[in-house]
Amino acid sequence: PLVMTLLRSAAGAAPGVARSLSTNSILFLSETDVRRCLPISSAIDANRRALGALRTDGTGGAVVPPRIGLRYDDDSPPPAESDDGSAAEEEGPQDWTLFKPAAYYSPPTSPAAPTFASSAPSSAAAAVDETLMGMKLVSIRSRNPARGKPTVPATVLLLDASSGEVNAVLGGTYLTAARTAAGSAVATELFLGLGRGTGEGREGREKVDVTVFGAGLQGEMHIRAMMEVLGQGQGEDGAGGVGRVSVVNRSAVRAERLCAKLQDEGIIASDMEVILLDDSKSVERAVSHSRLICAATNSPTPLFPSSWVSPGTHINGVGSYTPLMEEIDSRLAAERCRVMIDTMEALEVGDLKGMGREEWLDAENFVGLVGDVLSGEVPIVPPRGDRASGFDCTMFKSVGTAIQDVITARAAYETASREGIGTELDMS
């Protein structure tokens, strides 16, 4: 009966036809559905709103309670080799399953408060006072890639705030990678002065070489996000855009597969190269020539020394999430970078251990939350081009927050409802 209900529900809305959900139904969006509903441009727009809702004074509208974590100890022997040809690690980061709720309450007096109405006229009037609620259930399983599964499997639930009922369940693995990369894109726009999604600020710029550490889904989405905010720079004046993209990874097979995929899709028309992480000379060349570096790995130790980074570089660090993980050399942030974070929890991560939490809050080079910058409460200083000028680089350190998941999921949900995508299940 359940299968038949699902089949009947799936056939209930033709592709491209808006769906009117019943009061007792849940819309299920698979990973494939979410990809259809959430291009990186939409994810960036959603995360500009989500991060803007997180402000130091609490006026942005976001409420993010403490997450609940369950530890998982995997005692099974590690596979000898993963599907991409890389050897499995004997010991990886601690595995966890996390329950992360969040809500958004539209600030009624804030003219800059984000709205979430779809293009359907019927929902536009109610958008101003809308309340959003949801939760992400996410796990970290370090051995999953060797099993052909994602390292960070996730599912997002959206609630109807007025009834308290679940109205959507979304595959969250792609969504997590997209919202993380989108957050980096928002920070990159701010630090490089690219005009908050307008494309302003590209004129007169040289092309930017980009180095991305990691060839998994996070690495892929960061490349897509950087291409979105920087552009390809192939206009008549050749201004701005991306120059060479260097993908640094432990396994050449996986990185080459990613480069081929992006070039086949036409996402990258510029040069791409694959560099093995243990090829230190090539890594140093890529890092020193790049103005934009994205680190999206689970490395517990620095991927490169601070001295390799050239003045004027912006770094996005998204891989580390515990005090013991130092993906980015902590001296780089403490000694050379103006640092912006997504949430205050980022101050506890190993990348920022060069100073304690209270030291960071008083530090000259601490910018603060992205949300405070987006609100106009905090000014931002672009990276300077020489070391003699003091802090000559910028860094965005993120650990992710459930408000990003909820608002990004809502964007995908609205597109799905409008376009008739997904499977509706009647729960009555």
Secondary structure, 3 states (H helix, E strand, C coil): CHHHHHHHHHCCCCCCCCCCCCCCEEEEECHHHHHHHCCHHHHHHHHHHHHHCCCCCCCCCEECCCCEEEEECCCCCCCCECCCCCECCCCCCCEEEEEEEEEEECCCCCCCCCCCCCCCHHHHCCHHHCEEEEEEEEEECCCHHHHCCCCCCEEEEEECCCCCCEEEEEECHHHHHHHHHHHHHHHHHHHHCCCCCCCCCCCCCCCEEEEEECCCHHHHHHHHHHHHHHCCCCCCCCCCCEEEEEEEECCHHHHHHHHHHHHHCCCCCCCEEEEECCCHHHHHHHHHHCCEEEECCCCCCCCCCHHHCCCCCEEEECCCCCCCCCCCCHHHHHHHEEEEECCHHHHHCHHHCCCCHHHHHHCCCEEEEHHHHHCCCCCCCCCCCCHHHCCCEEEEECCCCHHHHHHHHHHHHHHHHHHCCCEEEECC
